[in-house]
Amino acid sequence: MASMPMVVDRAEKFEKVCGILDHHAHRASSLIPILQAIQHEYHYLPEEVLTYVAMSLGVPAARVFGVATFYAHFALQPKGKHVIRMCDGTACHVKQSIPVLNALRKKLGTSEKCNTTPDMMFTVETVACLGACGLAPVIVIDEQVHGQITPERALALVDEIKAQEASLAGASAVAEQPSAEVSHV
């Protein structure tokens, strides 16, 4: 029974994960939908969550990590609030996707190795193909496709997102301030 407190702590820590596992009846055959749901919740697959999933499903951790690393859809590192996917397939590459990618990375301070901004606002990724070759070069920002993109247009889209985020932050700051009492004399 010495391991019981650790199991309780993990269950509390991974309450959302437990709900996902319960929804899938702890079936190892549902590993991919389980990982999809976890990634939807956390925006990536934390290592300790994958270990917990393996233990909960009664499968080797290597199997869970193998699935998580095999499929490009899964991320093992945290992603920013806004994900920018730059296509670098043949059509996009020929139509100058690299200057767009370089402009985005320079503006956001990201790189191939460190593709998420320190404030966790943006992640810039490259993908092999987005299936929109007729619109090349193409980027997808938060699941919205932008075709025939130029470096200037890509940077303008980032500026729009930053402006929206700033106005949201300003609106929430105003909402949090106590209202001033008005005296009637």
N, CA and C atoms as an extended XYZ file, in Angstrom:
555
Properties=species:S:1:pos:R:3:atomname:S:1:resname:S:1:resid:I:1 pbc="F F F"
N         0.813       -1.204        0.000 N   MET     1
C         0.000        0.000        0.000 CA  MET     1
C         0.851        1.260        0.000 C   MET     1
N         2.165        1.133        0.045 N   ALA     2
C         3.039        2.294        0.081 CA  ALA     2
C         2.909        3.136       -1.182 C   ALA     2
N         2.513        2.532       -2.288 N   SER     3
C         2.395        3.296       -3.528 CA  SER     3
C         1.031        3.974       -3.685 C   SER     3
N         0.122        3.730       -2.805 N   MET     4
C        -1.226        4.288       -2.910 CA  MET     4
C        -1.244        5.818       -2.956 C   MET     4
N        -0.536        6.567       -2.074 N   PRO     5
C        -0.575        8.033       -2.163 CA  PRO     5
C        -0.094        8.553       -3.515 C   PRO     5
N         0.907        7.911       -4.112 N   MET     6
C         1.400        8.348       -5.408 CA  MET     6
C         0.308        8.193       -6.465 C   MET     6
N        -0.445        7.101       -6.432 N   VAL     7
C        -1.519        6.872       -7.386 CA  VAL     7
C        -2.604        7.926       -7.207 C   VAL     7
N        -2.962        8.245       -5.966 N   VAL     8
C        -3.970        9.272       -5.701 CA  VAL     8
C        -3.480       10.625       -6.210 C   VAL     8
N        -2.206       10.989       -5.919 N   ASP     9
C        -1.657       12.252       -6.394 CA  ASP     9
C        -1.711       12.331       -7.908 C   ASP     9
N        -1.327       11.258       -8.571 N   ARG    10
C        -1.361       11.248      -10.039 CA  ARG    10
C        -2.785       11.385      -10.547 C   ARG    10
N        -3.721       10.702       -9.902 N   ALA    11
C        -5.111       10.788      -10.337 CA  ALA    11
C        -5.618       12.221      -10.218 C   ALA    11
N        -5.271       12.902       -9.125 N   GLU    12
C        -5.674       14.297       -8.956 CA  GLU    12
C        -4.982       15.186       -9.981 C   GLU    12
N        -3.706       14.946      -10.185 N   LYS    13
C        -2.922       15.762      -11.107 CA  LYS    13
C        -3.411       15.603      -12.547 C   LYS    13
N        -3.840       14.405      -12.871 N   PHE    14
C        -4.252       14.112      -14.243 CA  PHE    14
C        -5.765       13.906      -14.348 C   PHE    14
N        -6.515       14.738      -13.659 N   GLU    15
C        -7.968       14.590      -13.641 CA  GLU    15
C        -8.567       14.617      -15.046 C   GLU    15
N        -8.122       15.539      -15.886 N   LYS    16
C        -8.640       15.623      -17.258 CA  LYS    16
C        -8.254       14.386      -18.057 C   LYS    16
N        -7.031       13.920      -17.845 N   VAL    17
C        -6.571       12.711      -18.538 CA  VAL    17
C        -7.413       11.519      -18.098 C   VAL    17
N        -7.717       11.450      -16.814 N   CYS    18
C        -8.549       10.354      -16.301 CA  CYS    18
C        -9.927       10.382      -16.952 C   CYS    18
N       -10.472       11.566      -17.133 N   GLY    19
C       -11.768       11.690      -17.798 CA  GLY    19
C       -11.711       11.188      -19.235 C   GLY    19
N       -10.624       11.515      -19.917 N   ILE    20
C       -10.436       11.050      -21.296 CA  ILE    20
C       -10.298        9.536      -21.326 C   ILE    20
N        -9.505        8.993      -20.410 N   LEU    21
C        -9.335        7.536      -20.340 CA  LEU    21
C       -10.664        6.858      -20.020 C   LEU    21
N       -11.432        7.424      -19.100 N   ASP    22
C       -12.741        6.870      -18.759 CA  ASP    22
C       -13.672        6.893      -19.972 C   ASP    22
N       -13.641        7.999      -20.709 N   HIS    23
C       -14.490        8.138      -21.898 CA  HIS    23
C       -14.201        7.019      -22.908 C   HIS    23
N       -12.959        6.619      -22.980 N   HIS    24
C       -12.545        5.556      -23.908 CA  HIS    24
C       -12.456        4.195      -23.218 C   HIS    24
N       -13.026        4.099      -22.033 N   ALA    25
C       -13.109        2.843      -21.270 CA  ALA    25
C       -11.744        2.182      -21.071 C   ALA    25
N       -10.703        2.983      -20.989 N   HIS    26
C        -9.337        2.484      -20.741 CA  HIS    26
C        -8.932        1.396      -21.743 C   HIS    26
N        -9.419        1.525      -22.973 N   ARG    27
C        -9.092        0.540      -24.019 CA  ARG    27
C        -7.794        0.929      -24.702 C   ARG    27
N        -6.834        0.031      -24.688 N   ALA    28
C        -5.559        0.264      -25.371 CA  ALA    28
C        -5.779        0.428      -26.870 C   ALA    28
N        -6.829       -0.180      -27.397 N   SER    29
C        -7.122       -0.060      -28.827 CA  SER    29
C        -7.562        1.361      -29.204 C   SER    29
N        -7.861        2.188      -28.218 N   SER    30
C        -8.259        3.580      -28.456 CA  SER    30
C        -7.109        4.552      -28.213 C   SER    30
N        -5.893        4.062      -28.294 N   LEU    31
C        -4.736        4.902      -27.967 CA  LEU    31
C        -4.686        6.181      -28.806 C   LEU    31
N        -4.881        6.093      -30.106 N   ILE    32
C        -4.789        7.298      -30.944 CA  ILE    32
C        -5.874        8.310      -30.578 C   ILE    32
N        -7.152        7.929      -30.470 N   PRO    33
C        -8.146        8.926      -30.045 CA  PRO    33
C        -7.878        9.482      -28.641 C   PRO    33
N        -7.322        8.660      -27.767 N   ILE    34
C        -6.964        9.138      -26.426 CA  ILE    34
C        -5.890       10.213      -26.526 C   ILE    34
N        -4.859        9.946      -27.316 N   LEU    35
C        -3.778       10.927      -27.483 CA  LEU    35
C        -4.291       12.190      -28.173 C   LEU    35
N        -5.201       12.045      -29.129 N   GLN    36
C        -5.776       13.218      -29.786 CA  GLN    36
C        -6.532       14.084      -28.782 C   GLN    36
N        -7.311       13.453      -27.926 N   ALA    37
C        -8.078       14.202      -26.926 CA  ALA    37
C        -7.155       14.891      -25.914 C   ALA    37
N        -6.093       14.190      -25.524 N   ILE    38
C        -5.141       14.778      -24.577 CA  ILE    38
C        -4.440       15.967      -25.221 C   ILE    38
N        -4.028       15.813      -26.474 N   GLN    39
C        -3.366       16.933      -27.147 CA  GLN    39
C        -4.327       18.110      -27.306 C   GLN    39
N        -5.581       17.837      -27.564 N   HIS    40
C        -6.568       18.912      -27.669 CA  HIS    40
C        -6.669       19.667      -26.335 C   HIS    40
N        -6.586       18.941      -25.243 N   GLU    41
C        -6.692       19.535      -23.910 CA  GLU    41
C        -5.443       20.334      -23.529 C   GLU    41
N        -4.253       19.756      -23.756 N   TYR    42
C        -2.997       20.368      -23.319 CA  TYR    42
C        -2.270       21.133      -24.425 C   TYR    42
N        -2.675       20.945      -25.665 N   HIS    43
C        -2.026       21.522      -26.850 CA  HIS    43
C        -0.699       20.854      -27.185 C   HIS    43
N        -0.361       19.820      -26.469 N   TYR    44
C         0.776       18.954      -26.769 CA  TYR    44
C         0.657       17.736      -25.863 C   TYR    44
N         1.612       16.806      -25.981 N   LEU    45
C         1.577       15.585      -25.171 CA  LEU    45
C         2.735       15.608      -24.173 C   LEU    45
N         2.474       16.040      -22.939 N   PRO    46
C         3.543       16.059      -21.932 CA  PRO    46
C         4.051       14.641      -21.648 C   PRO    46
N         5.346       14.528      -21.439 N   GLU    47
C         5.981       13.228      -21.222 CA  GLU    47
C         5.363       12.480      -20.047 C   GLU    47
N         5.158       13.166      -18.930 N   GLU    48
C         4.614       12.460      -17.768 CA  GLU    48
C         3.165       12.022      -17.989 C   GLU    48
N         2.430       12.721      -18.840 N   VAL    49
C         1.070       12.299      -19.180 CA  VAL    49
C         1.121       11.026      -20.016 C   VAL    49
N         2.074       10.957      -20.954 N   LEU    50
C         2.211        9.748      -21.772 CA  LEU    50
C         2.562        8.543      -20.903 C   LEU    50
N         3.422        8.746      -19.938 N   THR    51
C         3.786        7.668      -19.017 CA  THR    51
C         2.563        7.228      -18.216 C   THR    51
N         1.777        8.187      -17.757 N   TYR    52
C         0.566        7.883      -16.996 CA  TYR    52
C        -0.441        7.122      -17.857 C   TYR    52
N        -0.581        7.530      -19.117 N   VAL    53
C        -1.491        6.847      -20.036 CA  VAL    53
C        -1.057        5.399      -20.217 C   VAL    53
N         0.244        5.180      -20.416 N   ALA    54
C         0.752        3.814      -20.586 CA  ALA    54
C         0.421        2.967      -19.361 C   ALA    54
N         0.689        3.517      -18.189 N   MET    55
C         0.407        2.795      -16.948 CA  MET    55
C        -1.093        2.511      -16.816 C   MET    55
N        -1.922        3.491      -17.131 N   SER    56
C        -3.370        3.340      -16.996 CA  SER    56
C        -3.950        2.335      -17.987 C   SER    56
N        -3.362        2.258      -19.164 N   LEU    57
C        -3.856        1.327      -20.181 CA  LEU    57
C        -3.223       -0.057      -20.056 C   LEU    57
N        -2.185       -0.151      -19.239 N   GLY    58
C        -1.503       -1.428      -19.080 CA  GLY    58
C        -0.697       -1.829      -20.304 C   GLY    58
N        -0.147       -0.821      -20.977 N   VAL    59
C         0.687       -1.097      -22.153 CA  VAL    59
C         2.084       -0.539      -21.895 C   VAL    59
N         3.086       -1.052      -22.608 N   PRO    60
C         4.434       -0.518      -22.421 CA  PRO    60
C         4.504        0.965      -22.815 C   PRO    60
N         5.261        1.725      -22.050 N   ALA    61
C         5.441        3.147      -22.359 CA  ALA    61
C         6.020        3.321      -23.758 C   ALA    61
N         6.851        2.396      -24.185 N   ALA    62
C         7.453        2.479      -25.531 CA  ALA    62
C         6.376        2.481      -26.614 C   ALA    62
N         5.309        1.752      -26.397 N   ARG    63
C         4.218        1.728      -27.386 CA  ARG    63
C         3.553        3.098      -27.472 C   ARG    63
N         3.258        3.693      -26.311 N   VAL    64
C         2.603        5.003      -26.290 CA  VAL    64
C         3.522        6.058      -26.899 C   VAL    64
N         4.781        6.065      -26.517 N   PHE    65
C         5.737        7.030      -27.068 CA  PHE    65
C         5.959        6.771      -28.555 C   PHE    65
N         5.941        5.515      -28.958 N   GLY    66
C         6.105        5.169      -30.368 CA  GLY    66
C         4.999        5.760      -31.221 C   GLY    66
N         3.770        5.651      -30.758 N   VAL    67
C         2.631        6.225      -31.489 CA  VAL    67
C         2.740        7.753      -31.487 C   VAL    67
N         3.061        8.322      -30.341 N   ALA    68
C         3.138        9.784      -30.217 CA  ALA    68
C         4.234       10.387      -31.095 C   ALA    68
N         5.301        9.643      -31.312 N   THR    69
C         6.396       10.174      -32.131 CA  THR    69
C         6.263        9.795      -33.604 C   THR    69
N         5.482        8.762      -33.912 N   PHE    70
C         5.331        8.331      -35.303 CA  PHE    70
C         4.475        9.306      -36.103 C   PHE    70
N         3.372        9.750      -35.522 N   TYR    71
C         2.441       10.607      -36.249 CA  TYR    71
C         2.815       12.078      -36.102 C   TYR    71
N         2.946       12.756      -37.250 N   ALA    72
C         3.347       14.166      -37.252 CA  ALA    72
C         2.311       15.060      -36.571 C   ALA    72
N         1.093       14.605      -36.473 N   HIS    73
C         0.029       15.396      -35.840 CA  HIS    73
C         0.311       15.641      -34.356 C   HIS    73
N         0.997       14.703      -33.722 N   PHE    74
C         1.238       14.822      -32.291 CA  PHE    74
C         2.479       15.661      -32.014 C   PHE    74
N         2.407       16.458      -30.949 N   ALA    75
C         3.518       17.316      -30.548 CA  ALA    75
C         3.957       16.948      -29.134 C   ALA    75
N         5.264       16.824      -28.948 N   LEU    76
C         5.803       16.509      -27.627 CA  LEU    76
C         6.328       17.753      -26.912 C   LEU    76
N         6.258       18.889      -27.586 N   GLN    77
C         6.677       20.156      -26.995 CA  GLN    77
C         5.483       21.111      -26.989 C   GLN    77
N         5.416       21.990      -26.004 N   PRO    78
C         4.299       22.949      -25.959 CA  PRO    78
C         4.267       23.820      -27.208 C   PRO    78
N         3.069       24.145      -27.645 N   LYS    79
C         2.894       25.021      -28.795 CA  LYS    79
C         2.272       26.324      -28.333 C   LYS    79
N         2.484       27.349      -29.141 N   GLY    80
C         1.916       28.648      -28.838 CA  GLY    80
C         0.419       28.680      -29.054 C   GLY    80
N        -0.200       29.746      -28.598 N   LYS    81
C        -1.640       29.927      -28.746 CA  LYS    81
C        -2.033       29.960      -30.225 C   LYS    81
N        -1.178       30.553      -31.043 N   HIS    82
C        -1.427       30.650      -32.484 CA  HIS    82
C        -0.348       29.846      -33.209 C   HIS    82
N        -0.778       28.850      -33.975 N   VAL    83
C         0.160       27.988      -34.705 CA  VAL    83
C         0.144       28.382      -36.170 C   VAL    83
N         1.342       28.694      -36.671 N   ILE    84
C         1.526       29.061      -38.071 CA  ILE    84
C         2.256       27.909      -38.746 C   ILE    84
N         1.614       27.304      -39.740 N   ARG    85
C         2.227       26.204      -40.482 CA  ARG    85
C         2.576       26.702      -41.878 C   ARG    85
N         3.858       26.699      -42.187 N   MET    86
C         4.344       27.128      -43.500 CA  MET    86
C         4.579       25.903      -44.348 C   MET    86
N         3.917       25.839      -45.498 N   CYS    87
C         4.127       24.724      -46.409 CA  CYS    87
C         5.473       24.892      -47.107 C   CYS    87
N         6.225       23.808      -47.145 N   ASP    88
C         7.478       23.817      -47.906 CA  ASP    88
C         7.512       22.632      -48.872 C   ASP    88
N         6.325       22.263      -49.352 N   GLY    89
C         6.247       21.253      -50.399 CA  GLY    89
C         6.838       21.814      -51.680 C   GLY    89
N         6.927       20.991      -52.691 N   THR    90
C         7.581       21.395      -53.944 CA  THR    90
C         6.980       22.663      -54.523 C   THR    90
N         5.667       22.727      -54.677 N   ALA    91
C         5.037       23.904      -55.282 CA  ALA    91
C         5.296       25.160      -54.453 C   ALA    91
N         5.144       25.061      -53.147 N   CYS    92
C         5.366       26.227      -52.283 CA  CYS    92
C         6.838       26.631      -52.263 C   CYS    92
N         7.713       25.638      -52.239 N   HIS    93
C         9.151       25.929      -52.219 CA  HIS    93
C         9.547       26.680      -53.490 C   HIS    93
N         9.071       26.203      -54.636 N   VAL    94
C         9.387       26.845      -55.911 CA  VAL    94
C         8.822       28.263      -55.957 C   VAL    94
N         7.675       28.458      -55.303 N   LYS    95
C         7.028       29.790      -55.291 CA  LYS    95
C         7.514       30.658      -54.127 C   LYS    95
N         8.673       30.317      -53.562 N   GLN    96
C         9.341       31.167      -52.563 CA  GLN    96
C         8.750       31.119      -51.158 C   GLN    96
N         8.538       29.925      -50.635 N   SER    97
C         8.058       29.795      -49.257 CA  SER    97
C         9.141       30.132      -48.231 C   SER    97
N        10.390       29.886      -48.567 N   ILE    98
C        11.487       30.108      -47.608 CA  ILE    98
C        11.618       31.576      -47.200 C   ILE    98
N        11.533       32.552      -48.108 N   PRO    99
C        11.573       33.946      -47.648 CA  PRO    99
C        10.422       34.287      -46.691 C   PRO    99
N         9.258       33.684      -46.894 N   VAL   100
C         8.130       33.908      -45.986 CA  VAL   100
C         8.466       33.334      -44.617 C   VAL   100
N         8.963       32.105      -44.618 N   LEU   101
C         9.354       31.452      -43.365 CA  LEU   101
C        10.418       32.263      -42.637 C   LEU   101
N        11.427       32.701      -43.362 N   ASN   102
C        12.510       33.483      -42.737 CA  ASN   102
C        11.988       34.798      -42.157 C   ASN   102
N        11.064       35.446      -42.848 N   ALA   103
C        10.502       36.713      -42.353 CA  ALA   103
C         9.710       36.469      -41.065 C   ALA   103
N         8.924       35.404      -41.052 N   LEU   104
C         8.160       35.079      -39.846 CA  LEU   104
C         9.082       34.785      -38.671 C   LEU   104
N        10.091       33.956      -38.919 N   ARG   105
C        11.021       33.603      -37.837 CA  ARG   105
C        11.753       34.836      -37.314 C   ARG   105
N        12.157       35.719      -38.222 N   LYS   106
C        12.878       36.928      -37.794 CA  LYS   106
C        11.969       37.819      -36.954 C   LYS   106
N        10.742       38.030      -37.401 N   LYS   107
C         9.806       38.906      -36.670 CA  LYS   107
C         9.473       38.346      -35.292 C   LYS   107
N         9.283       37.034      -35.233 N   LEU   108
C         8.842       36.417      -33.981 CA  LEU   108
C         9.997       35.946      -33.103 C   LEU   108
N        11.208       35.966      -33.634 N   GLY   109
C        12.364       35.527      -32.843 CA  GLY   109
C        12.406       34.015      -32.658 C   GLY   109
N        11.903       33.284      -33.638 N   THR   110
C        11.926       31.825      -33.555 CA  THR   110
C        12.984       31.277      -34.510 C   THR   110
N        13.200       29.984      -34.433 N   SER   111
C        14.152       29.315      -35.314 CA  SER   111
C        13.673       27.896      -35.560 C   SER   111
N        14.418       27.162      -36.350 N   GLU   112
C        14.058       25.770      -36.614 CA  GLU   112
C        14.084       24.948      -35.329 C   GLU   112
N        15.054       25.220      -34.470 N   LYS   113
C        15.174       24.462      -33.216 CA  LYS   113
C        14.235       24.976      -32.133 C   LYS   113
N        13.992       26.262      -32.112 N   CYS   114
C        13.118       26.872      -31.094 CA  CYS   114
C        11.977       27.565      -31.838 C   CYS   114
N        10.927       26.811      -32.132 N   ASN   115
C         9.887       27.330      -33.019 CA  ASN   115
C         8.708       27.999      -32.305 C   ASN   115
N         8.786       28.130      -30.982 N   THR   116
C         7.719       28.783      -30.220 CA  THR   116
C         8.274       30.012      -29.512 C   THR   116
N         7.506       31.087      -29.552 N   THR   117
C         7.939       32.327      -28.904 CA  THR   117
C         7.953       32.135      -27.389 C   THR   117
N         8.837       32.851      -26.684 N   PRO   118
C         8.930       32.693      -25.228 CA  PRO   118
C         7.620       32.984      -24.496 C   PRO   118
N         6.779       33.857      -25.060 N   ASP   119
C         5.506       34.178      -24.410 CA  ASP   119
C         4.403       33.161      -24.740 C   ASP   119
N         4.767       32.106      -25.483 N   MET   120
C         3.840       31.037      -25.877 CA  MET   120
C         2.677       31.562      -26.725 C   MET   120
N         2.895       32.653      -27.427 N   MET   121
C         1.847       33.221      -28.269 CA  MET   121
C         1.854       32.602      -29.671 C   MET   121
N         3.063       32.325      -30.223 N   PHE   122
C         3.156       31.820      -31.596 CA  PHE   122
C         4.077       30.614      -31.677 C   PHE   122
N         3.707       29.680      -32.550 N   THR   123
C         4.580       28.584      -32.955 CA  THR   123
C         4.633       28.622      -34.471 C   THR   123
N         5.840       28.551      -35.020 N   VAL   124
C         6.033       28.531      -36.470 CA  VAL   124
C         6.598       27.171      -36.845 C   VAL   124
N         5.854       26.445      -37.688 N   GLU   125
C         6.262       25.110      -38.113 CA  GLU   125
C         6.310       25.046      -39.629 C   GLU   125
N         7.115       24.140      -40.137 N   THR   126
C         7.072       23.834      -41.562 CA  THR   126
C         6.418       22.471      -41.726 C   THR   126
N         5.686       22.323      -42.807 N   VAL   127
C         5.057       21.051      -43.126 CA  VAL   127
C         5.396       20.696      -44.563 C   VAL   127
N         5.367       19.404      -44.864 N   ALA   128
C         5.758       18.925      -46.188 CA  ALA   128
C         4.748       19.327      -47.259 C   ALA   128
N         3.465       19.344      -46.934 N   CYS   129
C         2.456       19.731      -47.918 CA  CYS   129
C         1.149       20.012      -47.195 C   CYS   129
N         0.482       21.062      -47.626 N   LEU   130
C        -0.826       21.397      -47.070 CA  LEU   130
C        -1.951       21.048      -48.036 C   LEU   130
N        -1.599       20.549      -49.215 N   GLY   131
C        -2.610       20.141      -50.186 CA  GLY   131
C        -3.312       21.296      -50.874 C   GLY   131
N        -2.677       22.442      -50.916 N   ALA   132
C        -3.259       23.607      -51.582 CA  ALA   132
C        -2.246       24.174      -52.571 C   ALA   132
N        -1.690       23.295      -53.381 N   CYS   133
C        -0.587       23.670      -54.272 CA  CYS   133
C        -0.954       24.788      -55.247 C   CYS   133
N        -2.202       24.864      -55.646 N   GLY   134
C        -2.636       25.919      -56.560 CA  GLY   134
C        -2.589       27.303      -55.936 C   GLY   134
N        -2.493       27.366      -54.620 N   LEU   135
C        -2.426       28.644      -53.902 CA  LEU   135
C        -1.010       28.985      -53.441 C   LEU   135
N        -0.036       28.225      -53.880 N   ALA   136
C         1.337       28.344      -53.389 CA  ALA   136
C         1.885       29.758      -53.535 C   ALA   136
N         2.715       30.154      -52.562 N   PRO   137
C         2.994       29.511      -51.282 CA  PRO   137
C         1.851       29.717      -50.289 C   PRO   137
N         1.703       28.737      -49.411 N   VAL   138
C         0.566       28.698      -48.500 CA  VAL   138
C         1.033       28.619      -47.053 C   VAL   138
N         0.323       29.347      -46.173 N   ILE   139
C         0.472       29.160      -44.737 CA  ILE   139
C        -0.912       28.912      -44.161 C   ILE   139
N        -0.937       28.205      -43.049 N   VAL   140
C        -2.173       28.004      -42.301 CA  VAL   140
C        -1.919       28.579      -40.914 C   VAL   140
N        -2.779       29.511      -40.536 N   ILE   141
C        -2.691       30.108      -39.203 CA  ILE   141
C        -3.966       29.728      -38.466 C   ILE   141
N        -3.802       28.975      -37.394 N   ASP   142
C        -4.955       28.542      -36.593 CA  ASP   142
C        -6.044       27.926      -37.476 C   ASP   142
N        -5.631       27.037      -38.360 N   GLU   143
C        -6.525       26.282      -39.252 CA  GLU   143
C        -7.147       27.129      -40.359 C   GLU   143
N        -6.727       28.385      -40.523 N   GLN   144
C        -7.218       29.218      -41.617 CA  GLN   144
C        -6.134       29.306      -42.695 C   GLN   144
N        -6.493       28.947      -43.928 N   VAL   145
C        -5.557       28.888      -45.042 CA  VAL   145
C        -5.388       30.272      -45.658 C   VAL   145
N        -4.131       30.626      -45.916 N   HIS   146
C        -3.796       31.882      -46.588 CA  HIS   146
C        -2.894       31.532      -47.766 C   HIS   146
N        -3.395       31.765      -48.977 N   GLY   147
C        -2.644       31.414      -50.170 CA  GLY   147
C        -1.947       32.594      -50.802 C   GLY   147
N        -1.028       32.263      -51.724 N   GLN   148
C        -0.222       33.250      -52.445 CA  GLN   148
C         0.368       34.267      -51.472 C   GLN   148
N         0.916       33.721      -50.418 N   ILE   149
C         1.428       34.532      -49.316 CA  ILE   149
C         2.792       35.113      -49.669 C   ILE   149
N         3.019       36.327      -49.250 N   THR   150
C         4.315       36.986      -49.400 CA  THR   150
C         4.849       37.244      -47.997 C   THR   150
N         6.138       37.535      -47.887 N   PRO   151
C         6.652       37.870      -46.549 CA  PRO   151
C         5.885       39.039      -45.918 C   PRO   151
N         5.584       40.050      -46.709 N   GLU   152
C         4.889       41.229      -46.180 CA  GLU   152
C         3.479       40.865      -45.702 C   GLU   152
N         2.787       40.053      -46.466 N   ARG   153
C         1.418       39.656      -46.091 CA  ARG   153
C         1.442       38.778      -44.846 C   ARG   153
N         2.412       37.894      -44.746 N   ALA   154
C         2.528       37.027      -43.570 CA  ALA   154
C         2.766       37.873      -42.315 C   ALA   154
N         3.649       38.862      -42.426 N   LEU   155
C         3.937       39.719      -41.281 CA  LEU   155
C         2.721       40.567      -40.916 C   LEU   155
N         1.948       40.992      -41.911 N   ALA   156
C         0.728       41.756      -41.633 CA  ALA   156
C        -0.287       40.886      -40.885 C   ALA   156
N        -0.386       39.603      -41.237 N   LEU   157
C        -1.285       38.698      -40.529 CA  LEU   157
C        -0.855       38.532      -39.066 C   LEU   157
N         0.442       38.434      -38.838 N   VAL   158
C         0.956       38.337      -37.467 CA  VAL   158
C         0.636       39.620      -36.706 C   VAL   158
N         0.810       40.762      -37.353 N   ASP   159
C         0.488       42.037      -36.703 CA  ASP   159
C        -0.995       42.119      -36.342 C   ASP   159
N        -1.869       41.601      -37.221 N   GLU   160
C        -3.308       41.588      -36.930 CA  GLU   160
C        -3.593       40.740      -35.684 C   GLU   160
N        -2.961       39.599      -35.599 N   ILE   161
C        -3.174       38.726      -34.438 CA  ILE   161
C        -2.670       39.412      -33.177 C   ILE   161
N        -1.494       40.035      -33.260 N   LYS   162
C        -0.954       40.745      -32.097 CA  LYS   162
C        -1.892       41.870      -31.663 C   LYS   162
N        -2.468       42.594      -32.616 N   ALA   163
C        -3.390       43.680      -32.286 CA  ALA   163
C        -4.659       43.128      -31.624 C   ALA   163
N        -5.171       42.003      -32.146 N   GLN   164
C        -6.348       41.374      -31.534 CA  GLN   164
C        -6.039       40.927      -30.109 C   GLN   164
N        -4.869       40.336      -29.907 N   GLU   165
C        -4.479       39.879      -28.571 CA  GLU   165
C        -4.329       41.061      -27.616 C   GLU   165
N        -3.755       42.160      -28.111 N   ALA   166
C        -3.581       43.348      -27.273 CA  ALA   166
C        -4.937       43.926      -26.877 C   ALA   166
N        -5.882       43.958      -27.816 N   SER   167
C        -7.202       44.498      -27.473 CA  SER   167
C        -7.935       43.570      -26.506 C   SER   167
N        -7.750       42.259      -26.653 N   LEU   168
C        -8.342       41.318      -25.694 CA  LEU   168
C        -7.740       41.505      -24.310 C   LEU   168
N        -6.420       41.688      -24.270 N   ALA   169
C        -5.749       41.891      -22.979 CA  ALA   169
C        -6.207       43.203      -22.343 C   ALA   169
N        -6.361       44.235      -23.161 N   GLY   170
C        -6.829       45.521      -22.647 CA  GLY   170
C        -8.247       45.442      -22.133 C   GLY   170
N        -9.087       44.728      -22.853 N   ALA   171
C       -10.492       44.587      -22.450 CA  ALA   171
C       -10.609       43.798      -21.148 C   ALA   171
N        -9.786       42.761      -21.000 N   SER   172
C        -9.865       41.991      -19.760 CA  SER   172
C        -9.279       42.766      -18.591 C   SER   172
N        -8.288       43.617      -18.842 N   ALA   173
C        -7.720       44.436      -17.771 CA  ALA   173
C        -8.748       45.461      -17.289 C   ALA   173
N        -9.497       46.031      -18.226 N   VAL   174
C       -10.527       46.999      -17.872 CA  VAL   174
C       -11.637       46.305      -17.082 C   VAL   174
N       -12.003       45.108      -17.500 N   ALA   175
C       -13.068       44.364      -16.824 CA  ALA   175
C       -12.676       43.986      -15.398 C   ALA   175
N       -11.385       43.817      -15.152 N   GLU   176
C       -10.919       43.426      -13.825 CA  GLU   176
C       -10.821       44.599      -12.861 C   GLU   176
N       -10.774       45.833      -13.380 N   GLN   177
C       -10.649       47.002      -12.517 CA  GLN   177
C       -11.980       47.273      -11.819 C   GLN   177
N       -11.898       47.624      -10.525 N   PRO   178
C       -13.143       47.958       -9.822 CA  PRO   178
C       -13.713       49.258      -10.380 C   PRO   178
N       -15.007       49.306      -10.491 N   SER   179
C       -15.617       50.513      -11.023 CA  SER   179
C       -15.595       51.612       -9.961 C   SER   179
N       -15.400       52.825      -10.425 N   ALA   180
C       -15.352       53.964       -9.505 CA  ALA   180
C       -16.774       54.363       -9.141 C   ALA   180
N       -16.961       54.661       -7.881 N   GLU   181
C       -18.290       55.082       -7.448 CA  GLU   181
C       -18.494       56.539       -7.827 C   GLU   181
N       -19.672       56.814       -8.301 N   VAL   182
C       -20.013       58.178       -8.698 CA  VAL   182
C       -20.881       58.770       -7.592 C   VAL   182
N       -20.468       59.914       -7.103 N   SER   183
C       -21.269       60.566       -6.053 CA  SER   183
C       -22.107       61.655       -6.688 C   SER   183
N       -23.290       61.734       -6.250 N   HIS   184
C       -24.197       62.778       -6.741 CA  HIS   184
C       -24.339       63.823       -5.647 C   HIS   184
N       -23.947       65.029       -5.946 N   VAL   185
C       -24.018       66.108       -4.968 CA  VAL   185
C       -25.157       67.014       -5.279 C   VAL   185
